[in-house]
Amino acid sequence: MNPTDMEFIPNDMLETEDRTVMPSGLTNLFHLDGGAGGSAGGNNGTVYGASTVAGKDGDALSFDETDDYVAIPDVEMNDTFTITFQFKADDNDGSLFQYLYSHGDINGTNSINVFMTENGHGTDPNMMRTVIQDEIDTLSNTDLEFDISGIIGDGQCHTYTLTVDFSGSKVYLDGVEQNSSTAGGDPIAPTGDVILGSRSGFNADRYYGGEMDTLQIYDRALTQSEVTETHTTTAPTIAAGTVIASVDDVTDTDNPTGHTFSLTDDAGRIFVIDPNTGDISLAADHAADTLFSDTVTVKVTDPDTNTYTETLGVAIGTEDGDDTMTVPHDQNVMYGLGGDDDLTRGSGDDTLDGGAGNDSLTGGAGDDVFAVSTGHDTISDFNTGNTGALDDGDSSNNDFVDLSGHYDHLSELYADQADDGILNQSNTTGTFGNTVDYSDNTQFGAGDSLTFSGASADRSSFTTENTGVVCFTAGTAIRTPQGDQLIETLRPGDLVCTLDNGPQPICWIGTRRLTRAELAALFPQLFRPGAAAPQAYGGLARPVAAKPEQTGQPAPHMLPTAFLAQHLPF
């Protein structure tokens, strides 16, 4: 049988970080944050010996001036280009040179080399030199050199930039022009790897000692203002490799396992997918200062080579803006990030995450998942698109918001909803008058809350199936892969069996001790077969123990079991 359906889940921990602003024309980007993976250009470098340290943009690489270097293959240069990177020079002791960037033999044509003269150099100590040899022009060692004696060993990260166009070449330090030449802009095609931290020939006395971070190569010469911006300005960024969504489940009766995944539409090379796990991630850094909306199409192949495709809508808001996003696809993931956002979905099973700010979330038809995030958020249509009942034992056929960490039991949630119509943990007692203690729960912050439009403080709006709020008394046996275990013996990280997704790790466990008076009010009610009205719980075939706030139906009305226990014959 062919695969017939595929479902996705979002990344509940999507985060941004401030990164250097990058203008248009970027062809190669290497953050050097502990490795040399490329975030643009599709090629990756290899680190030889350099260690990871804290840098300006996340982590950086530290070179030991002995044998550390990075080799980056397949870097093609345009006739006009920009090379920029960050560096911190520890010292400049010696009488020769320390190479930071080397692409091609400095003594031949088609080469670009950037290096420092050491403080004991016989004629020009403590200079940053840039030597370019294209197919027509040759720049001497001194044409673009500038003094760096004031920054050696200052402990600061500095930005070097080289721009080349048909009017000539310019070099900058920290966004300020240092030197220029009329040469440049002719065809140039260096061969071999780009080498960071050493000369391309790996001469023993040409290694660099210091740090390097965030190498960028552009296919045009950046303007003066753009050069300054790359040094001084950062922008919120979602890093390359961040998982945006994952394949959660594949419906395939004959082959429930062994599927592989690929993309038939990657939104213009924006996304990649892990063929084994189905994790969909960003191929390059994503700037979170512009609104993004597109689709990605995933193909699943089963062991019999049968295939099925499903399209997922992806929308990502801006870190600081007030975004309005509508994605009318069958399945979608939406991330509002920061700002006061308005997220509206289509008719499928969607995931909405407003991020920071006061957001309005509308799932539309379908069984939607809403993420709890910071700010005063409003869910306008919770439960309206459900395809199943809220008490049928299936949490996948209704809207869902995970509040299991915020409340120990539904009595707390109902009382919180009842006191002001907002979930914000403002209540001091539960629905039975018991004192509420939120100190061991995930807490809403001072500026955080959830409002459910039209919701009631009862099971008609909130149940275990659509909130995840559930609790057990000591002595309850929980099914695990190793067999049944008492609830009080389990710990976070232990696996427990679920009906819909197999063994899953426990994320959180909270406990509460009750006084004798509190316990008496919470005793479960036991109904024996034939003892209570036959309509209660649909007619009982075996004894049933229910919580006092759970409801039964002995007549056309739903009544709490505590009431039934007092008024029905046993």
C-alpha positions in Angstrom: 0.0 0.0 0.0 1.3 3.5 -0.8 1.8 6.2 1.9 -1.5 8.1 2.1 -0.9 11.0 4.5 1.9 12.9 6.2 1.7 15.2 9.2 4.1 17.9 10.4 5.1 19.4 13.8 6.7 22.8 14.4 9.9 23.7 16.3 8.6 24.9 19.6 12.0 26.5 20.4 12.6 28.7 17.4 14.9 31.5 18.3 16.7 34.4 16.7 20.2 35.8 17.4 21.8 39.1 16.5 24.1 38.7 13.5 26.0 41.1 11.3 23.8 42.8 8.6 24.6 41.4 5.2 23.7 43.4 2.0 22.6 41.8 -1.3 25.1 40.0 -3.5 26.4 37.6 -0.8 27.8 34.5 -2.5 29.7 32.9 0.3 29.2 33.1 4.1 31.2 31.3 6.8 30.3 32.1 10.4 33.4 30.2 11.7 31.4 29.4 14.8 33.3 26.3 15.8 33.4 25.0 12.2 33.7 26.1 8.6 30.2 25.2 7.3 29.0 27.4 4.6 25.7 29.3 5.1 25.7 30.6 1.6 27.2 29.3 -1.6 26.7 25.6 -0.9 30.3 24.8 0.0 31.8 23.8 3.4 35.3 24.3 4.6 37.5 22.1 6.9 39.0 23.2 10.1 42.5 22.0 10.9 43.4 22.5 14.5 41.8 25.9 15.2 39.8 26.0 18.4 36.4 27.5 19.2 36.2 30.7 21.2 33.5 33.3 21.8 33.3 35.8 19.0 31.4 38.9 17.9 28.8 36.9 16.0 28.3 33.8 18.2 31.5 31.7 18.3 34.7 32.2 16.4 37.9 30.3 15.6 41.3 30.8 17.3 44.5 30.1 15.4 47.8 29.2 17.2 50.3 30.6 14.7 51.9 27.2 14.4 49.8 24.9 12.2 46.1 25.9 12.5 44.2 26.8 9.4 40.9 26.5 7.5 40.6 25.2 3.9 37.5 26.2 1.9 37.1 24.7 -1.6 35.2 25.9 -4.7 35.1 29.6 -4.1 34.7 31.4 -7.4 35.4 35.1 -7.7 33.6 37.7 -9.8 35.5 40.5 -11.6 34.0 42.9 -9.0 33.8 41.6 -5.5 34.0 42.2 -1.7 35.8 40.2 0.9 35.2 41.0 4.5 35.9 39.2 7.8 36.4 39.9 11.5 39.7 39.3 13.3 41.4 39.9 16.6 45.2 39.9 16.5 46.7 38.6 19.8 50.3 39.8 19.1 52.5 40.5 16.1 55.9 39.3 17.4 58.4 38.2 14.8 60.1 39.6 11.7 58.1 38.1 8.8 54.4 37.8 8.0 51.1 36.3 9.3 48.5 35.4 6.6 44.8 35.8 7.4 43.4 35.1 3.9 45.2 33.4 1.0 43.6 32.3 -2.3 46.2 31.4 -4.9 50.0 31.8 -5.0 50.9 35.4 -4.0 53.8 35.3 -6.6 51.5 34.4 -9.5 48.5 35.8 -11.3 44.9 35.1 -10.2 45.6 35.5 -6.5 44.3 37.4 -3.5 46.3 37.5 -0.2 45.8 39.4 3.0 48.5 39.4 5.6 50.2 41.3 8.5 53.8 42.3 8.7 55.2 41.5 12.1 56.6 44.1 14.5 60.2 43.1 13.7 59.9 43.5 10.0 62.9 45.4 8.6 61.1 48.1 6.6 57.3 48.1 7.2 56.4 46.6 10.6 52.8 46.3 11.9 51.1 46.8 8.5 48.0 45.1 7.0 48.8 44.3 3.4 46.5 43.3 0.6 48.0 41.9 -2.6 45.8 41.3 -5.7 47.0 39.9 -9.0 44.3 39.6 -11.6 44.8 38.7 -15.3 45.9 42.3 -16.1 46.9 44.2 -13.0 49.4 43.5 -10.2 49.2 45.4 -7.0 52.4 45.6 -5.1 52.8 44.7 -1.4 52.5 48.4 -0.4 49.7 49.6 -2.8 46.9 48.8 -0.3 48.8 48.5 3.0 47.8 50.4 6.2 49.0 50.6 9.7 47.5 48.3 12.4 50.0 48.9 15.3 47.2 50.5 17.4 45.0 47.4 17.3 47.5 44.6 18.0 46.7 43.0 21.3 43.8 45.4 22.1 41.4 42.5 22.8 38.9 43.9 20.3 37.3 42.3 17.3 37.9 44.4 14.1 36.5 44.2 10.6 38.7 44.0 7.5 37.0 44.8 4.1 38.3 44.7 0.5 36.1 46.0 -2.3 37.1 45.8 -6.0 35.2 47.2 -9.0 36.0 48.7 -12.4 37.1 52.0 -10.7 39.7 50.3 -8.5 40.3 48.7 -5.1 39.7 49.9 -1.6 40.5 48.5 1.9 38.7 49.4 5.1 39.2 48.8 8.8 36.1 48.9 11.0 34.1 50.5 8.1 36.6 53.4 7.6 38.6 53.5 4.3 42.3 53.1 4.9 43.8 53.0 1.3 42.9 52.6 -2.3 44.3 51.9 -5.8 43.0 52.5 -9.3 43.9 48.9 -10.2 41.3 46.1 -10.2 38.0 45.1 -11.8 39.6 42.8 -14.4 39.0 39.1 -14.7 40.4 37.1 -11.8 40.1 33.3 -11.2 42.2 32.1 -8.3 42.6 28.3 -8.1 42.8 26.0 -5.2 41.3 26.4 -1.7 40.8 29.6 0.2 43.1 29.3 3.2 42.4 31.1 6.4 45.2 31.4 9.0 48.1 30.5 6.7 49.6 31.2 3.3 48.4 28.9 0.5 51.8 27.1 0.4 51.7 26.5 4.2 55.1 28.0 4.9 56.1 27.4 8.5 56.7 31.1 9.2 53.5 32.4 7.6 50.8 31.1 10.1 48.4 33.6 11.9 48.0 33.9 15.6 44.7 35.3 16.7 40.9 34.9 16.0 38.8 35.1 12.9 35.0 35.3 12.6 32.3 35.6 9.9 33.9 35.6 6.5 31.7 37.1 3.7 32.3 37.2 0.0 30.1 39.2 -2.4 29.8 39.3 -6.2 30.0 43.1 -6.2 31.8 46.0 -4.5 29.9 47.2 -1.5 29.3 50.9 -1.1 30.9 52.9 1.7 27.7 52.9 3.7 27.2 49.2 3.3 30.8 48.5 4.4 30.1 50.6 7.5 26.8 48.8 8.1 28.4 45.3 8.0 30.8 46.4 10.8 28.4 48.4 13.1 24.9 46.9 12.6 23.4 43.6 13.6 20.0 42.2 12.8 17.9 39.4 14.3 18.7 36.2 12.4 17.5 32.6 12.5 20.7 30.6 12.0 21.3 28.2 9.1 20.5 24.6 10.1 17.6 25.7 12.4 14.7 23.1 12.1 11.5 24.9 11.0 9.3 21.8 11.0 9.5 18.0 11.1 7.6 15.1 9.6 5.7 13.8 12.6 3.8 10.9 11.2 3.3 9.0 7.9 0.2 7.0 7.3 1.3 3.8 5.6 -0.4 0.5 6.6 2.0 -1.9 5.0 5.2 0.0 5.8 4.9 1.9 9.1 8.7 2.4 9.3 11.6 2.7 6.9 10.5 5.9 5.1 13.0 8.3 3.6 12.3 12.0 2.8 13.2 14.5 0.1 12.0 17.9 -1.2 10.4 18.3 -4.5 10.0 22.1 -3.8 12.5 23.7 -1.5 11.2 27.3 -1.9 14.2 28.3 -4.1 16.9 26.5 -2.1 15.7 28.1 1.2 15.1 24.7 2.9 16.8 21.3 3.1 15.5 18.1 4.7 17.1 15.3 6.6 16.3 12.1 4.5 16.0 9.9 7.6 14.4 12.1 10.3 12.2 14.3 8.1 13.6 17.5 9.8 13.1 20.5 7.5 15.7 23.2 8.2 17.0 26.5 6.8 19.8 26.1 4.2 21.1 29.6 5.0 20.7 32.3 7.6 17.3 33.8 7.6 17.1 37.6 8.3 14.2 38.1 10.7 13.7 41.7 9.7 11.5 40.9 6.7 8.2 38.9 6.5 8.6 35.5 4.8 5.8 33.2 3.4 6.3 30.3 1.1 5.7 26.6 0.7 7.8 23.5 0.8 6.8 20.1 -0.7 8.0 16.9 0.9 8.1 13.5 -0.8 8.1 10.4 1.4 9.3 7.1 -0.1 8.5 3.8 1.6 10.7 0.6 1.5 8.7 -0.6 -1.6 9.6 2.7 -3.4 6.0 3.9 -3.3 5.8 7.7 -2.8 3.5 10.4 -1.5 3.9 14.2 -1.4 2.5 16.8 0.9 2.9 20.6 0.8 3.6 22.6 4.0 3.0 26.3 4.2 5.7 28.2 6.2 5.4 31.8 7.4 7.9 33.6 9.5 7.3 37.1 10.9 9.7 39.8 11.9 11.5 40.1 15.2 10.2 43.6 16.0 7.3 44.3 13.6 3.6 43.9 14.0 2.9 41.3 11.3 -0.3 40.2 9.6 0.1 36.8 8.0 -2.4 34.5 6.3 -1.4 31.1 5.0 -4.4 29.2 3.5 -2.7 25.8 2.9 -3.8 22.4 4.2 -0.9 22.3 6.7 1.0 25.2 7.9 3.5 26.4 10.5 3.6 30.1 11.4 6.0 31.9 13.6 5.2 35.5 14.6 8.6 36.1 16.5 8.4 39.6 18.0 5.8 42.3 17.7 2.0 42.3 18.0 1.1 39.8 15.3 -2.1 38.7 13.6 -1.8 35.1 12.4 -4.6 33.5 10.4 -4.6 30.0 9.0 -6.5 28.1 6.3 -8.5 25.0 6.5 -5.8 22.4 7.4 -4.1 21.2 10.5 -1.9 24.1 11.4 0.6 25.3 14.0 0.6 28.9 15.2 3.3 30.5 17.3 2.9 34.2 17.9 6.3 34.7 19.5 6.9 37.8 21.6 4.3 40.5 21.6 0.5 40.7 22.0 -0.7 38.4 19.2 -4.0 37.4 17.7 -4.1 33.8 16.5 -6.8 32.2 14.3 -6.4 28.6 13.3 -9.3 28.3 10.9 -10.8 24.9 10.1 -8.8 21.8 11.0 -7.1 20.5 14.2 -4.7 23.2 15.0 -1.8 23.5 17.5 -1.3 26.8 19.3 2.1 27.6 21.0 2.2 29.4 24.3 4.6 32.3 23.9 5.2 35.7 25.6 2.8 38.6 25.5 -0.9 38.9 25.9 -2.1 36.5 23.2 -5.6 35.9 22.0 -6.8 32.7 20.3 -10.0 33.6 18.5 -11.3 30.2 17.4 -10.2 27.6 19.8 -12.1 24.3 19.3 -14.1 25.7 16.3 -12.4 23.5 13.7 -12.2 20.3 15.7 -12.8 17.1 13.7 -13.5 15.0 16.8 -15.0 15.3 20.3 -13.1 16.6 23.3 -13.7 13.4 25.3 -13.1 10.7 22.8 -9.6 9.8 23.9 -7.9 11.2 20.8 -6.0 14.5 21.2 -5.1 14.7 17.5 -8.6 15.4 16.3 -9.1 18.7 18.0 -7.3 22.0 18.5 -4.5 21.8 21.1 -2.5 24.2 23.4 0.0 22.6 25.8 -0.8 23.9 29.3 0.4 20.8 31.1 3.3 22.7 32.7 1.2 25.7 33.8 -1.5 23.8 35.7 -1.5 20.7 37.9 -5.1 19.8 37.2 -8.1 21.1 35.3 -9.6 22.5 38.5 -6.9 25.1 38.6 -7.3 26.0 34.9 -11.1 26.3 35.3 -10.8 28.7 38.3 -8.2 30.8 36.5 -10.5 31.1 33.5 -13.5 31.9 35.7 -11.9 34.7 37.7 -11.3 37.2 34.9 -11.8 35.3 31.6 -8.1 35.1 31.0 -5.5 32.3 31.7 -2.8 34.1 33.6 -2.6 32.2 36.9 -4.3 35.0 38.7 -6.5 32.7 40.9 -5.6 31.8 44.4 -8.0 28.7 44.7 -9.3 26.0 42.5 -12.9 25.3 41.7 -13.3 23.3 45.0 -11.8 26.1 47.1 -8.4 24.5 47.5 -5.4 26.8 47.7 -3.5 27.0 44.4 0.3 26.9 44.4 1.9 27.8 41.1 5.5 28.0 42.5 6.4 24.6 40.9 4.7 25.3 37.6 5.7 26.9 34.4 4.5 30.5 35.1 3.0 33.2 33.0 5.2 36.3 33.3 3.9 39.7 34.4 3.2 40.6 30.8 2.0 37.2 29.6 -1.5 35.7 29.3 -3.8 33.7 27.1 -7.3 34.7 26.2 -9.7 32.2 24.4 -12.5 34.1 22.7 -15.9 32.7 23.9 -14.4 30.1 26.2 -16.1 28.7 29.3 -14.5 27.7 32.5 -15.5 24.0 32.1 -15.1 20.9 30.1 -17.0 22.4 27.2 -13.9 24.4 26.4 -11.0 22.8 28.2 -10.2 19.1 28.7 -7.1 16.9 29.0 -7.3 16.3 25.2 -7.0 19.9 24.2 -4.7 21.2 27.0 -2.6 18.3 28.1 -3.4 19.0 31.8 -3.7 15.7 33.6 -2.7 14.4 37.0 -2.4 11.1 38.8 -2.4 10.1 42.5 0.4 8.1 44.0 0.0 4.4 43.3 -1.2 4.9 39.8 0.5 2.4 37.4 1.8 4.0 34.2 2.7 1.9 31.2 6.3 2.1 30.1 8.5 0.2 27.6 9.8 -1.8 30.7 6.3 -2.6 31.9 3.9 -0.8 34.3 5.6 1.4 36.9 4.1 3.5 39.8 3.8 7.2 38.9 5.8 8.3 42.0 8.9 6.3 40.7 9.1 8.0 37.4 11.4 11.0 36.7 11.8 13.5 33.8 13.5 11.8 30.9 11.9 8.4 31.6 9.9 6.9 28.7 6.2 6.3 29.0 3.9 4.7 26.4 1.4 6.9 24.5 -1.5 5.7 22.4 -0.7 7.8 19.3 3.1 8.3 19.3 4.7 5.3 21.1 7.2 5.8 23.9 7.8 9.5 24.7 10.1 11.1 27.4 8.6 12.8 30.4 9.3 16.5 30.3 8.1 17.6 33.7 6.7 16.1 36.9 5.0 18.1 39.7 3.7 16.9 43.0 1.4 18.3 45.6 0.7 17.1 49.2 -2.9 17.5 50.5 -4.2 18.1 54.0 -6.9 15.7 55.4 -9.6 18.3 54.6 -8.3 19.0 51.1 -8.1 15.3 50.4 -11.6 14.6 51.5 -12.9 17.1 49.0 -11.0 15.4 46.2 -11.8 11.7 46.9 -12.8 9.9 43.7 -16.3 8.7 43.5 -16.7 4.9 42.9 -19.7 3.7 40.8 -20.4 0.0 40.8 -22.2 -1.8 37.9 -25.9 -1.6 38.5 -25.6 0.5 41.7 -25.9 3.9 40.1 -28.4 5.0 37.5 -27.9 2.9 34.4 -27.4 6.0 32.1 -24.4 7.3 34.1 -21.2 6.8 32.0 -23.3 5.1 29.3 -24.3 2.1 31.6 -21.5 0.5 33.6 -20.1 -2.9 32.8 -17.4 -2.7 35.5 -16.6 -0.4 38.5 -15.6 3.2 37.5 -13.7 5.7 39.7 -14.1 9.3 38.7 -12.7 12.6 39.9 -15.3 14.9 41.7 -15.2 17.4 38.9 -15.6 14.8 36.1 -19.1 14.8 34.7 -21.6 12.0 34.0 -25.0 12.0 32.3 -27.8 10.3 34.2 -30.3 12.5 32.4 -30.2 15.0 29.6 -27.8 17.2 31.7 -24.1 16.8 32.6 -23.6 16.7 36.3 -20.4 16.5 38.5 -19.8 13.0 39.9 -19.6 14.5 43.4 -23.3 15.5 42.9 -24.2 12.1 41.5 -22.5 10.3 44.4 -24.7 12.2 46.8 -28.0 11.8 45.0 -27.9 8.5 43.2 -28.5 5.1 45.0 -25.6 2.7 45.4 
